[in-house]
Amino acid sequence: MGVEVRVEGLAKSFGTQPVWQGVTLTLPAGEISVLLGPSGTGKSVFLKTLVGLLRPDRGAIWVGERDLTRLRERELYEVRKLFGVLFQDGALFGSMNIYDNVAFPLREHTRKPEREIRGIVAEKLDMVGLAGAEGKLPGEISGGMRKRAGLARALVLEPQIVLFDEPDSGLDPVRTAYLNQLIVDLNQRTGATFLIVTHDINTARTVPDNIGLIYHGHLAMFGPREMLLSSTEPVVRQFLNAQRIGPIGMAEEKDADELRAEADAGAEPPPLPPIPLQLRPTDGGVRRAERPPGQWCAANYVVPPEGSFQQ
Ligand SMILES: Nc1ncnc2c1ncn2[C@@H]1O[C@H](COP(=O)(O)OP(=O)(O)OP(=O)(O)O)[C@@H](O)[C@H]1O
């Protein structure tokens, strides 16, 4: 089963350059959360901080009873084993075949005999649909296959938390749809806590249980999918609906002149699109954290956009 990750008042800067501050959120155990934000707002830095590759300036990251920010390097090494990370390009070793890439964490971090390793690698490659590709080098397979190989490697130590850094970058829409289905199926099968950084709005709208948005050095909003997809908060609304009208400009924030010109022209954001149903596991079963469609809206007296939650 996955574990809850509780982030409190996290801040990170490089030199005098702040990336974000005051980031507080909870990744519920076993649920899928998505983190969005304009380029350069520090989403990758957030993932690296969560897994202990970067030290925050302030704040706490609670994984169970332990605050990762206070651990010594040796303890951190242990806690890191709870995490599986899928880096943007799969981060495979180019000179190793897929089998050796996936086996690598097992050989590094465990004393399992090769016979057992073989069984685990075969199982994980099968889970991501790559059975038969063991002997191929990363350079000999497509980008989508490299992502899936990276995913098999991220899962090999049975992590309780899996972080995905733009798993869909560079994939065509059909491959992205397959990968999203694979992510939902793997979450169902493993029960691990997932956090996905993505720029793909369709992924953000259909895959997660929770959505967060980083903007302008802070977490603009984090909460249940329905809360963000029905939000009229200008930044959230603009970003989640990929619109030009709103406070976000080409270089992050629009300046006062741009906003005034927009207001003078009477530019209004279009109505919110319907909230789609969540992506279900392949077997059509109910997701681990699934709530009845519209439940959050009803409980919070929010009228969802017309046409929401239809097949
Ligand atoms: N090791 C580092 N040293 C100094 N600055 C860094 C370092 N890592 C990241 N940054 C800076 O931190 C900021 C956030 O970078 P990050 O890659 O996390 O953004 P992002 O939101 O993931 O962007 P994108 O969506 O384009 O991938 C950028 O300005 C980047 O240059």
The ligand as an SDF file (V2000), in Angstrom:
LIG
                    3D

 31 33  0  0  0  0  0  0  0  0999 V2000
   20.4200   22.7050   -9.8820 N   0  0  0  0  0  0  0  0  0  0  0  0
   19.9530   23.9240  -10.1820 C   0  0  0  0  0  0  0  0  0  0  0  0
   20.7070   25.0360   -9.9420 N   0  0  0  0  0  0  0  0  0  0  0  0
   20.2300   26.2590  -10.2210 C   0  0  0  0  0  0  0  0  0  0  0  0
   19.0020   26.5210  -10.7320 N   0  0  0  0  0  0  0  0  0  0  0  0
   18.2160   25.4540  -10.9950 C   0  0  0  0  0  0  0  0  0  0  0  0
   18.6480   24.1170  -10.7480 C   0  0  0  0  0  0  0  0  0  0  0  0
   17.6340   23.2670  -11.0710 N   0  0  0  0  0  0  0  0  0  0  0  0
   16.6230   24.0490  -11.5440 C   0  0  0  0  0  0  0  0  0  0  0  0
   16.9660   25.3640  -11.4860 N   0  0  0  0  0  0  0  0  0  0  0  0
   16.1000   26.4850  -11.8510 C   0  0  0  0  0  0  0  0  0  0  0  0
   14.8850   26.3610  -11.1240 O   0  0  0  0  0  0  0  0  0  0  0  0
   13.7900   26.8160  -11.9170 C   0  0  0  0  0  0  0  0  0  0  0  0
   12.7200   25.7540  -11.9960 C   0  0  0  0  0  0  0  0  0  0  0  0
   13.1710   24.6840  -12.8400 O   0  0  0  0  0  0  0  0  0  0  0  0
   12.3180   23.3580  -13.0900 P   0  0  0  0  0  0  0  0  0  0  0  0
   13.0820   22.5400  -14.0820 O   0  0  0  0  0  0  0  0  0  0  0  0
   11.9770   22.7210  -11.8060 O   0  0  0  0  0  0  0  0  0  0  0  0
   11.0040   23.9380  -13.7580 O   0  0  0  0  0  0  0  0  0  0  0  0
    9.7470   23.1470  -14.3540 P   0  0  0  0  0  0  0  0  0  0  0  0
    8.5290   23.7740  -13.7870 O   0  0  0  0  0  0  0  0  0  0  0  0
    9.9300   21.6680  -14.1270 O   0  0  0  0  0  0  0  0  0  0  0  0
    9.8710   23.5010  -15.8850 O   0  0  0  0  0  0  0  0  0  0  0  0
    9.3650   22.7020  -17.2110 P   0  0  0  0  0  0  0  0  0  0  0  0
    7.8780   22.6440  -17.1220 O   0  0  0  0  0  0  0  0  0  0  0  0
    9.8340   23.5630  -18.3400 O   0  0  0  0  0  0  0  0  0  0  0  0
   10.0290   21.3320  -17.1830 O   0  0  0  0  0  0  0  0  0  0  0  0
   14.3660   27.1980  -13.2780 C   0  0  0  0  0  0  0  0  0  0  0  0
   14.5580   28.5910  -13.3030 O   0  0  0  0  0  0  0  0  0  0  0  0
   15.6930   26.4710  -13.3230 C   0  0  0  0  0  0  0  0  0  0  0  0
   16.6140   27.1420  -14.1020 O   0  0  0  0  0  0  0  0  0  0  0  0
  1  2  1  0
  2  3  1  0
  2  7  2  0
  3  4  2  0
  4  5  1  0
  5  6  2  0
  6  7  1  0
  6 10  1  0
  7  8  1  0
  8  9  2  0
  9 10  1  0
 10 11  1  0
 11 12  1  0
 11 30  1  0
 12 13  1  0
 13 14  1  0
 13 28  1  0
 14 15  1  0
 15 16  1  0
 16 17  2  0
 16 18  1  0
 16 19  1  0
 19 20  1  0
 20 21  2  0
 20 22  1  0
 20 23  1  0
 23 24  1  0
 24 25  2  0
 24 26  1  0
 24 27  1  0
 28 29  1  0
 28 30  1  0
 30 31  1  0
M  END
$$$$
